């Protein structure tokens, strides 16, 4: 990536999504927004110094479009997690292990991240997740089966979980 930050915004059919990346990997993605400008704004302050680069993100863009259209896809992309606290990195890496269409509890994720008693800290780490869908924090729920929280709102969390379950059961 020539040492510079790059970005793209694109329409998924469910809304506009943004991607921001560095030479080390993907730094930030957004959930679907109402406009390209809203997606760009959600990429944060770093996007102001980034250059647009749709071709660089062509594969990830295509996979995200397919995901939002109800297709099971993987996101093995390299992530740029520079400056992120080690516990957050462990939480996000463990969240990436949750299978498509399934959920795990905050407590389970805390155990996977090496601190079984840190369920609340897991919630805080997930709230700071800059890579929704790629780090599928929407798949983490409360131990009692409740949705817990979600930075994109509980309705979005319900919609994403429902989409994945429908794909898993062949209803899409």
N, CA and C atoms as an extended XYZ file, in Angstrom:
516
Properties=species:S:1:pos:R:3:atomname:S:1:resname:S:1:resid:I:1 pbc="F F F"
N         0.805       -1.199        0.000 N   UNK     1
C         0.000        0.000        0.000 CA  UNK     1
C         0.841        1.253        0.000 C   UNK     1
N         2.086        1.162       -0.306 N   UNK     2
C         2.974        2.309       -0.395 CA  UNK     2
C         3.080        3.113        0.887 C   UNK     2
N         2.841        2.516        2.047 N   UNK     3
C         3.010        3.195        3.318 CA  UNK     3
C         1.898        4.152        3.686 C   UNK     3
N         0.966        4.382        2.819 N   UNK     4
C        -0.124        5.316        3.087 CA  UNK     4
C        -1.410        4.567        3.390 C   UNK     4
N        -2.278        5.256        4.104 N   UNK     5
C        -3.606        4.716        4.353 CA  UNK     5
C        -4.448        4.827        3.094 C   UNK     5
N        -5.297        3.827        2.876 N   UNK     6
C        -6.197        3.793        1.727 CA  UNK     6
C        -7.605        3.504        2.241 C   UNK     6
N        -8.582        3.934        1.469 N   UNK     7
C        -9.963        3.664        1.864 CA  UNK     7
C       -10.838        3.466        0.641 C   UNK     7
N       -12.017        2.938        0.898 N   UNK     8
C       -13.054        2.821       -0.115 CA  UNK     8
C       -14.402        2.862        0.600 C   UNK     8
N       -15.407        3.408       -0.076 N   UNK     9
C       -16.797        3.276        0.367 CA  UNK     9
C       -17.562        2.663       -0.800 C   UNK     9
N       -18.558        1.850       -0.493 N   UNK    10
C       -19.313        1.153       -1.535 CA  UNK    10
C       -20.681        0.770       -1.006 C   UNK    10
N       -21.613        0.595       -1.921 N   UNK    11
C       -22.972        0.246       -1.559 CA  UNK    11
C       -23.129       -1.274       -1.548 C   UNK    11
N       -23.688       -1.805       -0.473 N   UNK    12
C       -23.868       -3.249       -0.341 CA  UNK    12
C       -25.289       -3.697       -0.669 C   UNK    12
N       -26.181       -2.780       -0.858 N   UNK    13
C       -27.598       -3.128       -0.985 CA  UNK    13
C       -28.309       -2.952        0.342 C   UNK    13
N       -27.588       -3.139        1.445 N   UNK    14
C       -28.137       -2.865        2.776 CA  UNK    14
C       -27.710       -1.477        3.243 C   UNK    14
N       -26.846       -0.843        2.485 N   UNK    15
C       -26.332        0.462        2.849 CA  UNK    15
C       -24.874        0.579        2.435 C   UNK    15
N       -24.331        1.742        2.682 N   UNK    16
C       -22.939        2.049        2.320 CA  UNK    16
C       -21.985        1.595        3.418 C   UNK    16
N       -20.896        0.932        3.014 N   UNK    17
C       -19.876        0.430        3.935 CA  UNK    17
C       -18.551        1.074        3.569 C   UNK    17
N       -17.721        1.311        4.579 N   UNK    18
C       -16.388        1.847        4.351 CA  UNK    18
C       -15.331        0.893        4.853 C   UNK    18
N       -14.165        0.918        4.206 N   UNK    19
C       -13.001        0.126        4.611 CA  UNK    19
C       -11.808        1.073        4.643 C   UNK    19
N       -11.002        0.985        5.683 N   UNK    20
C        -9.761        1.742        5.798 CA  UNK    20
C        -8.642        0.749        6.057 C   UNK    20
N        -7.537        0.877        5.323 N   UNK    21
C        -6.431       -0.057        5.497 CA  UNK    21
C        -5.083        0.639        5.449 C   UNK    21
N        -4.098       -0.053        5.975 N   UNK    22
C        -2.709        0.391        5.961 CA  UNK    22
C        -1.891       -0.684        5.253 C   UNK    22
N        -0.600       -0.473        5.095 N   UNK    23
C         0.225       -1.524        4.494 CA  UNK    23
C         0.223       -2.826        5.310 C   UNK    23
N        -0.153       -2.732        6.605 N   UNK    24
C        -0.147       -3.912        7.468 CA  UNK    24
C        -1.471       -4.667        7.494 C   UNK    24
N        -2.527       -4.087        6.928 N   UNK    25
C        -3.803       -4.783        6.911 CA  UNK    25
C        -4.976       -3.843        7.040 C   UNK    25
N        -6.129       -4.436        7.265 N   UNK    26
C        -7.375       -3.678        7.399 CA  UNK    26
C        -7.419       -3.069        8.797 C   UNK    26
N        -7.679       -1.768        8.878 N   UNK    27
C        -7.767       -1.076       10.166 CA  UNK    27
C        -9.185       -0.869       10.646 C   UNK    27
N       -10.079       -0.623        9.710 N   UNK    28
C       -11.429       -0.265       10.112 CA  UNK    28
C       -12.411       -0.618        9.000 C   UNK    28
N       -13.577       -1.091        9.413 N   UNK    29
C       -14.705       -1.265        8.509 CA  UNK    29
C       -15.914       -0.647        9.198 C   UNK    29
N       -16.934       -0.366        8.424 N   UNK    30
C       -18.149        0.162        9.018 CA  UNK    30
C       -19.298       -0.800        8.759 C   UNK    30
N       -20.312       -0.680        9.555 N   UNK    31
C       -21.570       -1.338        9.269 CA  UNK    31
C       -22.285       -0.499        8.210 C   UNK    31
N       -23.290       -1.038        7.534 N   UNK    32
C       -23.994       -0.272        6.501 CA  UNK    32
C       -24.544        1.052        7.038 C   UNK    32
N       -24.318        2.092        6.257 N   UNK    33
C       -24.769        3.448        6.572 CA  UNK    33
C       -25.706        3.936        5.475 C   UNK    33
N       -26.368        5.039        5.726 N   UNK    34
C       -27.344        5.580        4.782 CA  UNK    34
C       -26.721        6.198        3.537 C   UNK    34
N       -25.450        6.600        3.611 N   UNK    35
C       -24.809        7.255        2.465 CA  UNK    35
C       -23.314        6.962        2.451 C   UNK    35
N       -22.693        7.228        1.309 N   UNK    36
C       -21.236        7.082        1.191 CA  UNK    36
C       -20.544        8.025        2.158 C   UNK    36
N       -21.054        9.234        2.287 N   UNK    37
C       -20.459       10.220        3.204 CA  UNK    37
C       -20.538        9.735        4.649 C   UNK    37
N       -21.665        9.157        5.037 N   UNK    38
C       -21.813        8.639        6.404 CA  UNK    38
C       -20.818        7.496        6.647 C   UNK    38
N       -20.645        6.614        5.668 N   UNK    39
C       -19.674        5.517        5.814 CA  UNK    39
C       -18.265        6.074        5.937 C   UNK    39
N       -17.937        7.063        5.110 N   UNK    40
C       -16.615        7.698        5.170 CA  UNK    40
C       -16.380        8.326        6.546 C   UNK    40
N       -17.382        9.036        7.066 N   UNK    41
C       -17.259        9.665        8.379 CA  UNK    41
C       -17.031        8.633        9.478 C   UNK    41
N       -17.684        7.462        9.368 N   UNK    42
C       -17.536        6.402       10.376 CA  UNK    42
C       -16.145        5.776       10.358 C   UNK    42
N       -15.394        5.996        9.281 N   UNK    43
C       -14.019        5.474        9.235 CA  UNK    43
C       -13.103        6.235       10.185 C   UNK    43
N       -13.527        7.378       10.673 N   UNK    44
C       -12.777        8.103       11.672 CA  UNK    44
C       -11.809        9.118       11.092 C   UNK    44
N       -11.086        9.753       11.994 N   UNK    45
C       -10.167       10.843       11.639 CA  UNK    45
C        -9.068       10.411       10.681 C   UNK    45
N        -8.623        9.170       10.796 N   UNK    46
C        -7.543        8.696        9.921 CA  UNK    46
C        -7.924        8.740        8.447 C   UNK    46
N        -9.197        8.632        8.156 N   UNK    47
C        -9.640        8.627        6.759 CA  UNK    47
C        -9.314        9.940        6.060 C   UNK    47
N        -9.194       11.029        6.826 N   UNK    48
C        -8.902       12.332        6.221 CA  UNK    48
C        -7.543       12.345        5.523 C   UNK    48
N        -6.614       11.505        5.994 N   UNK    49
C        -5.286       11.461        5.372 CA  UNK    49
C        -5.131       10.259        4.437 C   UNK    49
N        -6.223        9.541        4.207 N   UNK    50
C        -6.178        8.346        3.361 CA  UNK    50
C        -6.536        8.691        1.918 C   UNK    50
N        -6.046        7.857        1.018 N   UNK    51
C        -6.352        8.007       -0.409 CA  UNK    51
C        -7.396        6.974       -0.806 C   UNK    51
N        -8.324        7.341       -1.685 N   UNK    52
C        -9.282        6.344       -2.161 CA  UNK    52
C        -8.576        5.280       -3.002 C   UNK    52
N        -8.982        4.039       -2.812 N   UNK    53
C        -8.358        2.943       -3.553 CA  UNK    53
C        -9.319        1.767       -3.693 C   UNK    53
N       -10.313        1.880       -4.557 N   UNK    54
C       -11.288        0.788       -4.707 CA  UNK    54
C       -10.659       -0.533       -5.144 C   UNK    54
N        -9.666       -0.499       -6.038 N   UNK    55
C        -9.068       -1.753       -6.528 CA  UNK    55
C        -8.337       -2.501       -5.430 C   UNK    55
N        -7.691       -1.780       -4.527 N   UNK    56
C        -6.936       -2.426       -3.459 CA  UNK    56
C        -7.845       -3.315       -2.602 C   UNK    56
N        -9.063       -2.876       -2.399 N   UNK    57
C        -9.987       -3.592       -1.524 CA  UNK    57
C       -11.026       -4.400       -2.307 C   UNK    57
N       -10.769       -4.674       -3.564 N   UNK    58
C       -11.763       -5.315       -4.435 CA  UNK    58
C       -12.260       -6.646       -3.873 C   UNK    58
N       -11.360       -7.489       -3.385 N   UNK    59
C       -11.769       -8.797       -2.870 CA  UNK    59
C       -12.639       -8.656       -1.624 C   UNK    59
N       -12.201       -7.825       -0.676 N   UNK    60
C       -12.972       -7.635        0.553 CA  UNK    60
C       -14.310       -6.970        0.244 C   UNK    60
N       -14.316       -6.007       -0.651 N   UNK    61
C       -15.557       -5.347       -1.044 CA  UNK    61
C       -16.543       -6.374       -1.603 C   UNK    61
N       -16.082       -7.221       -2.489 N   UNK    62
C       -16.951       -8.239       -3.091 CA  UNK    62
C       -17.490       -9.191       -2.025 C   UNK    62
N       -16.633       -9.604       -1.091 N   UNK    63
C       -17.086      -10.530       -0.048 CA  UNK    63
C       -18.092       -9.873        0.881 C   UNK    63
N       -17.870       -8.605        1.235 N   UNK    64
C       -18.827       -7.916        2.101 CA  UNK    64
C       -20.176       -7.740        1.392 C   UNK    64
N       -20.154       -7.420        0.113 N   UNK    65
C       -21.411       -7.322       -0.640 CA  UNK    65
C       -22.152       -8.652       -0.613 C   UNK    65
N       -21.414       -9.731       -0.841 N   UNK    66
C       -22.040      -11.058       -0.834 CA  UNK    66
C       -22.576      -11.403        0.556 C   UNK    66
N       -21.817      -11.053        1.605 N   UNK    67
C       -22.262      -11.302        2.981 CA  UNK    67
C       -23.619      -10.631        3.215 C   UNK    67
N       -23.713       -9.339        2.882 N   UNK    68
C       -24.952       -8.601        3.125 CA  UNK    68
C       -26.087       -9.030        2.210 C   UNK    68
N       -25.784       -9.773        1.157 N   UNK    69
C       -26.819      -10.331        0.290 CA  UNK    69
C       -27.246      -11.725        0.768 C   UNK    69
N       -26.678      -12.174        1.877 N   UNK    70
C       -27.098      -13.450        2.440 CA  UNK    70
C       -26.274      -14.630        1.989 C   UNK    70
N       -25.025      -14.408        1.691 N   UNK    71
C       -24.144      -15.490        1.268 CA  UNK    71
C       -23.070      -15.715        2.337 C   UNK    71
N       -22.770      -16.956        2.600 N   UNK    72
C       -21.730      -17.279        3.580 CA  UNK    72
C       -20.367      -17.045        2.924 C   UNK    72
N       -19.588      -16.165        3.528 N   UNK    73
C       -18.240      -15.875        3.041 CA  UNK    73
C       -17.293      -15.790        4.225 C   UNK    73
N       -16.009      -15.958        3.962 N   UNK    74
C       -15.002      -15.851        4.998 CA  UNK    74
C       -14.259      -14.525        4.914 C   UNK    74
N       -13.641      -14.168        6.021 N   UNK    75
C       -12.872      -12.931        6.105 CA  UNK    75
C       -11.512      -13.212        6.740 C   UNK    75
N       -10.633      -13.875        5.986 N   UNK    76
C        -9.304      -14.219        6.513 CA  UNK    76
C        -8.297      -13.070        6.396 C   UNK    76
N        -8.775      -11.876        6.129 N   UNK    77
C        -7.930      -10.725        5.847 CA  UNK    77
C        -6.958      -10.410        6.989 C   UNK    77
N        -5.786       -9.912        6.606 N   UNK    78
C        -4.814       -9.419        7.588 CA  UNK    78
C        -5.387       -8.159        8.215 C   UNK    78
N        -5.221       -8.034        9.525 N   UNK    79
C        -5.711       -6.871       10.247 CA  UNK    79
C        -4.543       -6.047       10.765 C   UNK    79
N        -4.690       -4.759       10.752 N   UNK    80
C        -3.714       -3.849       11.345 CA  UNK    80
C        -4.264       -3.439       12.707 C   UNK    80
N        -3.743       -4.057       13.758 N   UNK    81
C        -4.202       -3.785       15.115 CA  UNK    81
C        -3.145       -3.038       15.922 C   UNK    81
N        -2.304       -2.284       15.235 N   UNK    82
C        -1.250       -1.510       15.900 CA  UNK    82
C        -1.876       -0.556       16.913 C   UNK    82
N        -1.282       -0.504       18.086 N   UNK    83
C        -1.743        0.407       19.115 CA  UNK    83
C        -2.908       -0.103       19.936 C   UNK    83
N        -3.357       -1.314       19.672 N   UNK    84
C        -4.494       -1.884       20.391 CA  UNK    84
C        -3.970       -2.675       21.586 C   UNK    84
N        -4.635       -2.550       22.718 N   UNK    85
C        -4.237       -3.270       23.935 CA  UNK    85
C        -4.247       -4.781       23.691 C   UNK    85
N        -3.269       -5.498       24.265 N   UNK    86
C        -3.178       -6.949       24.039 CA  UNK    86
C        -4.463       -7.718       24.375 C   UNK    86
N        -5.158       -7.356       25.452 N   UNK    87
C        -6.391       -8.059       25.792 CA  UNK    87
C        -7.437       -7.868       24.695 C   UNK    87
N        -7.559       -6.650       24.172 N   UNK    88
C        -8.511       -6.404       23.089 CA  UNK    88
C        -8.168       -7.256       21.873 C   UNK    88
N        -6.897       -7.323       21.543 N   UNK    89
C        -6.473       -8.134       20.394 CA  UNK    89
C        -6.878       -9.591       20.607 C   UNK    89
N        -6.643      -10.118       21.818 N   UNK    90
C        -7.018      -11.510       22.098 CA  UNK    90
C        -8.535      -11.715       21.982 C   UNK    90
N        -9.299      -10.743       22.475 N   UNK    91
C       -10.762      -10.839       22.388 CA  UNK    91
C       -11.190      -10.850       20.928 C   UNK    91
N       -10.660       -9.930       20.141 N   UNK    92
C       -11.059       -9.843       18.730 CA  UNK    92
C       -10.617      -11.086       17.956 C   UNK    92
N        -9.428      -11.605       18.264 N   UNK    93
C        -8.974      -12.822       17.585 CA  UNK    93
C        -9.873      -14.000       17.948 C   UNK    93
N       -10.258      -14.084       19.207 N   UNK    94
C       -11.148      -15.171       19.633 CA  UNK    94
C       -12.530      -15.019       18.998 C   UNK    94
N       -13.020      -13.799       18.868 N   UNK    95
C       -14.332      -13.579       18.243 CA  UNK    95
C       -14.325      -14.051       16.795 C   UNK    95
N       -13.188      -13.940       16.131 N   UNK    96
C       -13.098      -14.393       14.734 CA  UNK    96
C       -13.246      -15.905       14.612 C   UNK    96
N       -13.125      -16.628       15.734 N   UNK    97
C       -13.254      -18.086       15.731 CA  UNK    97
C       -14.710      -18.549       15.833 C   UNK    97
N       -15.624      -17.632       16.153 N   UNK    98
C       -17.032      -18.019       16.308 CA  UNK    98
C       -17.586      -18.359       14.925 C   UNK    98
N       -18.088      -19.565       14.760 N   UNK    99
C       -18.583      -19.969       13.442 CA  UNK    99
C       -19.745      -19.110       12.944 C   UNK    99
N       -19.799      -18.968       11.652 N   UNK   100
C       -20.870      -18.251       10.969 CA  UNK   100
C       -22.217      -18.808       11.410 C   UNK   100
N       -23.130      -17.913       11.773 N   UNK   101
C       -24.479      -18.341       12.130 CA  UNK   101
C       -24.618      -18.882       13.537 C   UNK   101
N       -23.538      -18.848       14.323 N   UNK   102
C       -23.593      -19.325       15.701 CA  UNK   102
C       -23.270      -18.173       16.639 C   UNK   102
N       -23.564      -18.368       17.912 N   UNK   103
C       -23.243      -17.358       18.920 CA  UNK   103
C       -22.447      -17.996       20.056 C   UNK   103
N       -21.761      -17.150       20.767 N   UNK   104
C       -21.039      -17.536       21.981 CA  UNK   104
C       -21.270      -16.446       23.013 C   UNK   104
N       -21.096      -16.791       24.278 N   UNK   105
C       -21.333      -15.820       25.345 CA  UNK   105
C       -20.087      -14.967       25.615 C   UNK   105
N       -20.334      -13.841       26.263 N   UNK   106
C       -19.223      -12.984       26.688 CA  UNK   106
C       -18.280      -13.779       27.595 C   UNK   106
N       -18.862      -14.624       28.441 N   UNK   107
C       -18.057      -15.450       29.350 CA  UNK   107
C       -17.169      -16.424       28.562 C   UNK   107
N       -17.727      -17.063       27.550 N   UNK   108
C       -16.944      -17.968       26.708 CA  UNK   108
C       -15.785      -17.209       26.066 C   UNK   108
N       -16.079      -16.037       25.536 N   UNK   109
C       -15.054      -15.246       24.874 CA  UNK   109
C       -13.977      -14.808       25.856 C   UNK   109
N       -14.376      -14.489       27.079 N   UNK   110
C       -13.390      -14.118       28.110 CA  UNK   110
C       -12.436      -15.283       28.355 C   UNK   110
N       -12.965      -16.489       28.433 N   UNK   111
C       -12.116      -17.663       28.610 CA  UNK   111
C       -11.165      -17.859       27.447 C   UNK   111
N       -11.667      -17.689       26.235 N   UNK   112
C       -10.823      -17.832       25.041 CA  UNK   112
C        -9.721      -16.781       25.011 C   UNK   112
N       -10.011      -15.601       25.582 N   UNK   113
C        -9.034      -14.511       25.596 CA  UNK   113
C        -8.069      -14.620       26.772 C   UNK   113
N        -8.233      -15.673       27.588 N   UNK   114
C        -7.283      -15.923       28.666 CA  UNK   114
C        -7.644      -15.354       30.021 C   UNK   114
N        -8.851      -14.835       30.181 N   UNK   115
C        -9.267      -14.289       31.461 CA  UNK   115
C       -10.751      -14.592       31.673 C   UNK   115
N       -11.054      -15.810       32.151 N   UNK   116
C       -12.443      -16.272       32.244 CA  UNK   116
C       -13.376      -15.385       33.072 C   UNK   116
N       -12.831      -14.566       33.946 N   UNK   117
C       -13.673      -13.717       34.803 CA  UNK   117
C       -13.852      -12.310       34.231 C   UNK   117
N       -13.446      -12.097       33.009 N   UNK   118
C       -13.445      -10.753       32.437 CA  UNK   118
C       -14.563      -10.531       31.408 C   UNK   118
N       -15.749      -11.082       31.681 N   UNK   119
C       -16.845      -10.941       30.714 CA  UNK   119
C       -17.195       -9.473       30.454 C   UNK   119
N       -17.175       -8.643       31.499 N   UNK   120
C       -17.466       -7.215       31.303 CA  UNK   120
C       -16.389       -6.550       30.464 C   UNK   120
N       -15.150       -6.908       30.700 N   UNK   121
C       -14.047       -6.343       29.912 CA  UNK   121
C       -14.154       -6.779       28.451 C   UNK   121
N       -14.661       -7.980       28.225 N   UNK   122
C       -14.897       -8.449       26.858 CA  UNK   122
C       -15.927       -7.544       26.190 C   UNK   122
N       -16.991       -7.216       26.904 N   UNK   123
C       -18.004       -6.314       26.361 CA  UNK   123
C       -17.413       -4.969       25.982 C   UNK   123
N       -16.527       -4.459       26.820 N   UNK   124
C       -15.863       -3.184       26.533 CA  UNK   124
C       -14.972       -3.312       25.300 C   UNK   124
N       -14.231       -4.407       25.205 N   UNK   125
C       -13.359       -4.628       24.044 CA  UNK   125
C       -14.181       -4.730       22.759 C   UNK   125
N       -15.313       -5.421       22.828 N   UNK   126
C       -16.163       -5.563       21.643 CA  UNK   126
C       -16.790       -4.232       21.245 C   UNK   126
N       -17.114       -3.398       22.230 N   UNK   127
C       -17.679       -2.078       21.930 CA  UNK   127
C       -16.684       -1.210       21.165 C   UNK   127
N       -15.398       -1.510       21.301 N   UNK   128
C       -14.349       -0.752       20.617 CA  UNK   128
C       -13.887       -1.421       19.324 C   UNK   128
N       -14.561       -2.478       18.920 N   UNK   129
C       -14.197       -3.222       17.715 CA  UNK   129
C       -14.310       -2.324       16.482 C   UNK   129
N       -13.198       -2.040       15.812 N   UNK   130
C       -13.252       -1.183       14.628 CA  UNK   130
C       -13.521       -1.966       13.337 C   UNK   130
N       -13.754       -3.266       13.462 N   UNK   131
C       -13.859       -4.131       12.282 CA  UNK   131
C       -15.115       -5.003       12.307 C   UNK   131
N       -16.307       -4.367       12.426 N   UNK   132
C       -17.511       -5.205       12.457 CA  UNK   132
C       -17.606       -6.081       11.218 C   UNK   132
N       -18.195       -7.203       11.362 N   UNK   133
C       -18.369       -8.288       10.394 CA  UNK   133
C       -17.069       -9.087       10.300 C   UNK   133
N       -15.932       -8.438       10.037 N   UNK   134
C       -14.652       -9.157        9.968 CA  UNK   134
C       -14.312       -9.727       11.338 C   UNK   134
N       -14.485       -8.933       12.389 N   UNK   135
C       -14.440       -9.416       13.769 CA  UNK   135
C       -15.907       -9.442       14.184 C   UNK   135
N       -16.539      -10.616       14.135 N   UNK   136
C       -17.998      -10.708       14.248 CA  UNK   136
C       -18.528      -10.573       15.671 C   UNK   136
N       -18.395       -9.384       16.217 N   UNK   137
C       -18.847       -9.170       17.592 CA  UNK   137
C       -20.358       -9.311       17.725 C   UNK   137
N       -21.089       -9.251       16.605 N   UNK   138
C       -22.537       -9.460       16.661 CA  UNK   138
C       -22.882      -10.890       17.068 C   UNK   138
N       -21.927      -11.804       17.009 N   UNK   139
C       -22.171      -13.203       17.374 CA  UNK   139
C       -21.983      -13.465       18.866 C   UNK   139
N       -21.709      -12.415       19.643 N   UNK   140
C       -21.493      -12.573       21.083 CA  UNK   140
C       -22.750      -12.108       21.811 C   UNK   140
N       -23.267      -12.979       22.666 N   UNK   141
C       -24.512      -12.714       23.381 CA  UNK   141
C       -24.313      -12.963       24.879 C   UNK   141
N       -25.283      -12.543       25.650 N   UNK   142
C       -25.242      -12.756       27.095 CA  UNK   142
C       -25.410      -14.246       27.413 C   UNK   142
N       -24.921      -14.655       28.566 N   UNK   143
C       -25.026      -16.060       28.986 CA  UNK   143
C       -26.468      -16.528       29.092 C   UNK   143
N       -27.387      -15.592       29.392 N   UNK   144
C       -28.800      -15.958       29.519 CA  UNK   144
C       -29.519      -15.995       28.182 C   UNK   144
N       -28.773      -15.805       27.090 N   UNK   145
C       -29.363      -15.830       25.760 CA  UNK   145
C       -29.792      -14.467       25.247 C   UNK   145
N       -29.747      -13.447       26.124 N   UNK   146
C       -30.088      -12.089       25.676 CA  UNK   146
C       -29.028      -11.568       24.713 C   UNK   146
N       -29.390      -10.560       23.961 N   UNK   147
C       -28.472      -10.049       22.949 CA  UNK   147
C       -27.247       -9.350       23.520 C   UNK   147
N       -27.333       -8.800       24.728 N   UNK   148
C       -26.216       -8.008       25.236 CA  UNK   148
C       -26.217       -6.677       24.509 C   UNK   148
N       -25.049       -6.139       24.229 N   UNK   149
C       -24.965       -4.863       23.535 CA  UNK   149
C       -24.435       -5.023       22.129 C   UNK   149
N       -24.412       -3.899       21.403 N   UNK   150
C       -23.834       -3.880       20.066 CA  UNK   150
C       -23.692       -2.430       19.651 C   UNK   150
N       -22.498       -2.067       19.217 N   UNK   151
C       -22.254       -0.665       18.868 CA  UNK   151
C       -23.100       -0.205       17.693 C   UNK   151
N       -23.536       -1.122       16.850 N   UNK   152
C       -24.388       -0.781       15.712 CA  UNK   152
C       -25.869       -0.769       16.057 C   UNK   152
N       -26.197       -1.028       17.314 N   UNK   153
C       -27.593       -1.068       17.753 CA  UNK   153
C       -28.122       -2.496       17.759 C   UNK   153
N       -29.044       -2.755       18.663 N   UNK   154
C       -29.558       -4.112       18.821 CA  UNK   154
C       -30.372       -4.575       17.616 C   UNK   154
N       -31.045       -3.658       16.930 N   UNK   155
C       -31.806       -4.061       15.738 CA  UNK   155
C       -30.865       -4.565       14.647 C   UNK   155
N       -29.726       -3.898       14.497 N   UNK   156
C       -28.730       -4.349       13.511 CA  UNK   156
C       -28.171       -5.699       13.915 C   UNK   156
N       -27.911       -5.890       15.204 N   UNK   157
C       -27.400       -7.172       15.692 CA  UNK   157
C       -28.404       -8.281       15.393 C   UNK   157
N       -29.675       -8.033       15.686 N   UNK   158
C       -30.719       -9.017       15.380 CA  UNK   158
C       -30.739       -9.345       13.892 C   UNK   158
N       -30.662       -8.313       13.056 N   UNK   159
C       -30.722       -8.503       11.605 CA  UNK   159
C       -29.547       -9.339       11.116 C   UNK   159
N       -28.333       -9.065       11.620 N   UNK   160
C       -27.155       -9.830       11.195 CA  UNK   160
C       -27.251      -11.286       11.644 C   UNK   160
N       -27.659      -11.499       12.892 N   UNK   161
C       -27.803      -12.875       13.383 CA  UNK   161
C       -28.878      -13.621       12.605 C   UNK   161
N       -29.979      -12.962       12.334 N   UNK   162
C       -31.058      -13.583       11.569 CA  UNK   162
C       -30.597      -13.928       10.158 C   UNK   162
N       -29.868      -13.024        9.529 N   UNK   163
C       -29.338      -13.275        8.185 CA  UNK   163
C       -28.480      -14.530        8.180 C   UNK   163
N       -27.575      -14.642        9.157 N   UNK   164
C       -26.677      -15.799        9.198 CA  UNK   164
C       -27.419      -17.094        9.490 C   UNK   164
N       -28.389      -17.058       10.377 N   UNK   165
C       -29.166      -18.260       10.692 CA  UNK   165
C       -29.950      -18.698        9.462 C   UNK   165
N       -30.532      -17.750        8.737 N   UNK   166
C       -31.279      -18.084        7.529 CA  UNK   166
C       -30.389      -18.731        6.482 C   UNK   166
N       -29.182      -18.230        6.357 N   UNK   167
C       -28.239      -18.827        5.403 CA  UNK   167
C       -27.890      -20.235        5.852 C   UNK   167
N       -27.611      -20.405        7.154 N   UNK   168
C       -27.250      -21.732        7.678 CA  UNK   168
C       -28.375      -22.747        7.514 C   UNK   168
N       -29.613      -22.297        7.594 N   UNK   169
C       -30.737      -23.231        7.496 CA  UNK   169
C       -31.275      -23.344        6.081 C   UNK   169
N       -30.637      -22.662        5.125 N   UNK   170
C       -31.037      -22.747        3.739 CA  UNK   170
C       -32.275      -21.958        3.395 C   UNK   170
N       -32.646      -21.005        4.244 N   UNK   171
C       -33.855      -20.219        3.982 CA  UNK   171
C       -33.567      -18.978        3.149 C   UNK   171
N       -32.317      -18.810        2.759 N   UNK   172
C       -31.956      -17.724        1.818 CA  UNK   172
C       -31.334      -18.367        0.614 C   UNK   172
